[in-house]
Amino acid sequence: MTRFWTRLVVVLTVILGLNYVAWRWAASLNWEAWWIAVPLVVAETYSLIDVMLFGMTVWKLKVRKAAPVPPADATVDVFITTYNEDLDMVMTTALAAQRIRHPHSTWILDDGARPELKALAAKHGLGYVTRSDDWTSNVPRHAKAGNLNNALMVTQGEFLLILDADQIPEPDILEKTLGYFNNRRVALVQTPQYFSNVPADDPLGSQAPLFYGPIQQGKDGWNAAFFCGSNAILRREALMQLGLVGYVKETEKSIRRALTASCSAIRQARKSADVGTPLVSEVLDEVEAATLEAQAQLTAGEPLSEITYRVRRRVDAAVQTLVQADMSTLQADLEEIAAMELAHVGEAGVPVVADDAVRRMAARDWSPLGALESVQAVLDALNVERNDEAQPVMPLATISVTEDMATAMRMHAMGWESVYHHEILAYGLAPEDIATMLTQRLRWAQGTIQVLLRENPLVQKGLKIGQRLMYFATMWTYLSGYAAVIYFAAPIIYLLLGILPVTSLSWDFFIRFIPFMVVNQLLFAVAGRGIPTWRGQQYSLALFPTWIKACSTAAKNVWFGRPLGFAVTPKARQTGGPSWSLIQPQIIVSVLLAAAAVVGIVRLATGLAEPLGTLVNVAWVIFDLVVMSILVRAVLYKGYQPAGDVDDGERKADGV
Amino acid sequence: MEFSYEVKDSYAEVKADGRLNMVSAPKLREFVTDVIAGGSSRIVVNLENTAFMDSSGLGALIGCLKAARQAGGDLRIAAVQPQVKMVLELTSMDRVLNAYASADEAFGND
């Protein structure tokens, strides 16, 4: 029955929304003020698409019954990922994980490689994993994804329960979730992330009841439940498969690139002045021939390992032969010298260039190619070992700082299924200060935009249309920062200058706008079934600088290779005092809004402005200020103080 | 799972009999690493008695390939069974590794 009402409201929202926005485009634009009229209608169109995607999400809202009984012999590794979190916190989680009832092995994945933690793990009989020697300083570490990928190589469980260091699991978490894997296509079961150190009014907007509720349940209905990095169970086979497919794809790409680069490197080398000697030029001829042969073989679809092996062998053999020839000349010279008795020689009479020397001269650093670094570098890149990574197979995606989303999307594209199990089975710790919270939100947004720009879900092969839109919907919401700026600008412009982006605030406007707004709010109420969504709505608007920064930094990162640089946010709680500077853009906007309201009222009083326009825009300003007011509480928030237990409040998550 | 090896003229043949899955995969990697350390870097993994392989098994093969290459040699596979062939295709690993009909043929032309 709820489903019927939800769908009814979705249909109404779409109809009334299209009715309003179509009219806005077709008949209401004030072209004289196009510079605000067009941005505003674009922002409104953005919002309509956003709500339509939400409607589509909840259209298929899936309320699951309990999972079937899991096979008793299913093997499970429980991974607790940590980097620098408090040891007490890690151990509390690890010991709770140890107490999980279904048979399993518990592992602490310590990216901080702390000897104290190693000792604690040993003392309690817990597994302890740090990065292997392959993770040298020459390869990227890939943060949490790297930590998990490393651990996957040294463990053997059929399933993996992944827990952040602060997520204390219930003993029955596996019993309640493993059964879903009886369906052999299921690769992921995600459970909610819930935080136990958050007061009822949730000043930092830490709980995400709309996401870990209707949104995930809706995505589940489209077989697109997201992997959210913690409190999730994954099938190893699916992860390894992703790793293999990724390995093949990356290897083929890098070989193609290296072969192309080889041709131009040879051309460049021929032009350079150092290539006067016939020896080097002959080597270059041979490298070129090997490259062309490899390209032909690649086109013919021959296996990559053999193509690269042959190139290597052919170039090595050529170098060997040529160096040998060079040495023979040298040998002849020496013999000549000996014959002239100018050189001091041993009993045997003739000085000999040892075979060993030839081999050494032919080895990379001594070879004539050594002088042609660019050609050498290209040849080095022609391999199937993926030497630019610590391990050839990287099961968790490393294209984004939110490896979870990218990984799940690839799984879905491979045809695997996912489950969202709507029951809190682990209790975590949310950030307790605005600085950490902002860093965390920025990181999530950056990671999401990275995935959008690197592997746009709308064009991923293998994904169904519903799945594409479910991924796209989440990415779309992170573009809201730009719309927010326009929503703030429009009333300020009207109240200060009297310029209205619509032709008139007439009956035509209200008859279309108000029903849409009402049904829009109704949709959240019906789909949310009484869960508090106001805090989330506030933050999605109020954190507009964070969303904008995330989009711009992620774009620079993906397109120009710049670092994301999310470590710059200061830790407010540590420096003491409320950190107003963190919300400077919002303070400026709020002051502008308030000032505009005052000016608007003065203009009304002096007859410079219309009553209706002023009323609508002042109401709009008040709404914006109420939304933004949450930030004041966030900045002043002093951390969680549970009734009668102050000590507990000091434990806090490191955030990201 | 049972591993064995035999040094032939121009290569070492490694046999992996049984099920090459997430449990036995690390053992294969260890076994082949030891063979390479013993001086044979041209390896043929004969899969005629490997009834089943999963993605972890394939992952181990890539690990072995990397080790062989780093030692200046190569790794090839031979005599794959239908299930293994399917896994190779599913993961597109057949794009990297050629499956030879027999161990003898694997290094036939090199």
Interface residues (C-beta under 8 A of the other chain):
Chain A: M153 V154 Q156 G157 E158 R236 E237 M240 Q241 G243 L244 V245 Y247 V248 K249 T251 E252 E302 P303 L304 S305 E306 Y309 R310 R313 N383 V384 E385 R386 Q391 P392 V393
Chain B: M22 V23 A25 P26 D54 S55 S56 L58 G59 I62 G63 L65 K66 R69 Q70 D74 L75 R76 L90 T91 S92 M93 D94 R95 V96 L97 N98 D110
